[in-house]
Amino acid sequence: MKRKLAALKTSLLAAVLAVMLAACSVQSTQAAVPDLGQVRSICSLATLECYYHNVAKSTKTAGGGITGIFERDRTFWIEYDGIATLGIDMSLVEMDLDGQNVHISLPPAQVMHISIDEDTLNEESFYSQDGWNKNPVTAAEQTAAIQQAQLQMEETVQSNAALLASAQNRAKSLIENYIRQLGQLTGTDYQVTWVYQGGQPAESAAPPQEASSAA
């Protein structure tokens, strides 16, 4: 299975940050301070999308008795593409403001959603070399095979520490940018201290652009 990191839609996030800061500018510059609600909103948007190619493989056992006399076990494969979305649970983000000192508690990233690119599922996605085998694979059996492959893919992504750290650092970078720009707007030199829930994340300054693992 192969996955490629997709570039984050920075234009949308930049626009959101601009709106937040514009809202602050209409307030007294002395009253505008880092806001937990804004920080959580940033986390809800700071997702990382991981595109992957997957193969669902399964074997349908031959039937018994007279009805299964012309049947034998049938192995089949289904190829498709999907997207795993990684992010931060914004409800777990905490912030404490003490003058110019900002303490932010950030939870680890997790797989928020995993989906199939339906456009990649077609007749050419299904493979089986048992052309004369009287043991047809039903639509329900194909769906079950894909569901199992999706669960395995989710586990694979969730166990990729570097990838999860990269998603967490994405949120951290955007939060820092928000606070830095707010400080420039108000003339305040904010000092941010980070607390990582669940421990220090893995290093991910340069996450792998492509990784593979067996299904």
Salt bridges, closest charged atoms under 4 A:
GLU49 OE1 - LYS9 NZ 3.64
GLU79 OE1 - HIS53 NE2 2.84
ASP81 OD1 - HIS53 ND1 2.67
GLU94 OE2 - ARG40 NH2 3.40
ASP130 OD1 - ARG72 NH2 3.97
GLU141 OE2 - LYS60 NZ 3.47
